[in-house]
Amino acid sequence: MALKKEIHEEEVSIISNGVKIEGNINSEGNVRIDGIVKGNLSVNGNLTMGEQAQVIGEIKARNVITNGKVEGKIMAAEKLRLESKAVVKGDIVSRVLIVEEGAVFDGNSSMNASKQTDEKKQ
């Protein structure tokens, strides 16, 4: 069982530069976007966005690393990293937020660590 999980986490679905998708995307594994997505993304693994990537919609993933553009809410269960060329217009919810110099963020941020602490108390 552990071997199957390790293989699954190494798999990456790629949306290449020049590809435009209109519609929602659901993935059990990791996803890399270098193209354009107009729709919501739900990724049980990690989401990586390159410099040419654009997402217009809501993002839910375990970890998100972006160097692209996002218009919409980002919810990262663990960590969100806005790299130097990232432009995010929308709200952010994440346990850990890293913003590199040069990144642009226009919205509200919330760190949901207190929510998880409350759950552990129960």
C-alpha positions as CSV (number, residue, x, y, z in Angstrom):
1,M,0.0,0.0,0.0
2,A,2.8,2.5,0.8
3,L,4.5,1.8,-2.5
4,K,1.3,2.7,-4.4
5,K,1.0,6.0,-2.5
6,E,4.6,6.9,-3.2
7,I,4.2,6.3,-6.9
8,H,0.9,8.3,-6.9
9,E,2.5,11.3,-5.3
10,E,5.3,11.5,-7.9
11,E,2.9,11.6,-10.8
12,V,2.2,15.0,-12.3
13,S,-0.4,16.1,-14.8
14,I,0.8,18.9,-17.0
15,I,-1.2,21.6,-18.7
16,S,1.4,23.0,-21.1
17,N,1.9,26.6,-22.3
18,G,-0.4,27.2,-25.2
19,V,-3.2,25.0,-23.8
20,K,-6.4,26.8,-22.7
21,I,-9.0,24.9,-20.6
22,E,-12.5,26.2,-19.9
23,G,-14.1,24.1,-17.1
24,N,-13.3,22.6,-13.7
25,I,-10.4,20.3,-13.1
26,N,-10.3,17.6,-10.4
27,S,-7.1,15.7,-9.7
28,E,-6.1,13.1,-7.2
29,G,-2.4,13.7,-7.9
30,N,0.0,16.6,-8.5
31,V,-0.7,19.2,-11.3
32,R,1.6,21.6,-13.1
33,I,0.0,24.5,-15.1
34,D,1.9,26.5,-17.7
35,G,-1.2,27.3,-19.8
36,I,-4.6,29.0,-19.0
37,V,-7.4,27.6,-17.0
38,K,-10.8,29.3,-16.7
39,G,-12.6,27.2,-14.0
40,N,-12.1,25.8,-10.5
41,L,-9.2,23.5,-9.6
42,S,-9.4,20.8,-6.9
43,V,-6.1,19.1,-6.5
44,N,-5.5,16.5,-3.7
45,G,-1.8,16.8,-4.3
46,N,0.4,19.8,-5.1
47,L,-0.3,22.5,-7.6
48,T,2.6,24.2,-9.4
49,M,2.1,27.2,-11.7
50,G,4.8,28.5,-14.0
51,E,5.3,32.1,-15.1
52,Q,3.0,31.8,-18.1
53,A,0.2,30.1,-16.1
54,Q,-3.1,31.9,-15.6
55,V,-6.0,30.6,-13.5
56,I,-9.4,32.4,-13.3
57,G,-11.3,30.5,-10.7
58,E,-11.0,29.0,-7.2
59,I,-8.0,26.8,-6.3
60,K,-8.0,24.1,-3.7
61,A,-4.8,22.0,-3.2
62,R,-2.6,20.6,-0.5
63,N,0.4,22.9,-1.4
64,V,0.4,25.6,-4.1
65,I,3.5,27.2,-5.6
66,T,2.8,29.9,-8.2
67,N,4.8,32.2,-10.4
68,G,1.8,32.9,-12.6
69,K,-1.5,34.8,-12.4
70,V,-4.5,33.9,-10.3
71,E,-7.9,35.6,-10.2
72,G,-9.9,33.9,-7.5
73,K,-9.6,32.4,-4.1
74,I,-6.7,30.1,-3.2
75,M,-7.1,27.5,-0.4
76,A,-3.9,25.6,0.4
77,A,-4.3,23.0,3.1
78,E,-0.6,23.2,4.0
79,K,1.5,25.8,2.2
80,L,1.1,28.6,-0.3
81,R,4.2,30.1,-2.0
82,L,3.9,33.2,-4.1
83,E,7.1,33.4,-6.1
84,S,8.6,36.7,-7.4
85,K,6.6,36.9,-10.7
86,A,3.3,35.8,-9.1
87,V,0.2,38.0,-9.3
88,V,-2.8,37.0,-7.2
89,K,-6.1,38.9,-7.1
90,G,-8.3,37.2,-4.6
91,D,-8.4,35.8,-1.1
92,I,-6.0,33.3,0.3
93,V,-6.5,30.6,3.0
94,S,-3.4,28.6,4.0
95,R,-1.6,27.3,7.1
96,V,1.7,28.7,5.8
97,L,2.1,31.6,3.5
98,I,5.4,32.6,1.8
99,V,5.5,35.7,-0.4
100,E,8.7,36.4,-2.3
101,E,9.9,39.9,-3.1
102,G,8.3,41.1,-6.3
103,A,5.1,39.0,-5.9
104,V,1.8,41.0,-6.1
105,F,-1.1,40.1,-3.8
106,D,-4.4,42.0,-3.8
107,G,-6.9,40.4,-1.4
108,N,-7.3,39.1,2.1
109,S,-5.3,36.3,3.7
110,S,-6.2,34.0,6.5
111,M,-4.0,31.4,8.2
112,N,-6.2,28.5,9.3
113,A,-3.7,27.2,11.9
114,S,-6.0,28.3,14.8
115,K,-8.9,26.2,13.2
116,Q,-6.7,23.1,13.3
117,T,-5.6,23.8,16.9
118,D,-9.2,24.0,17.9
119,E,-9.9,20.6,16.2
120,K,-7.1,19.0,18.2
121,K,-8.5,20.2,21.5
122,Q,-11.8,18.4,20.8
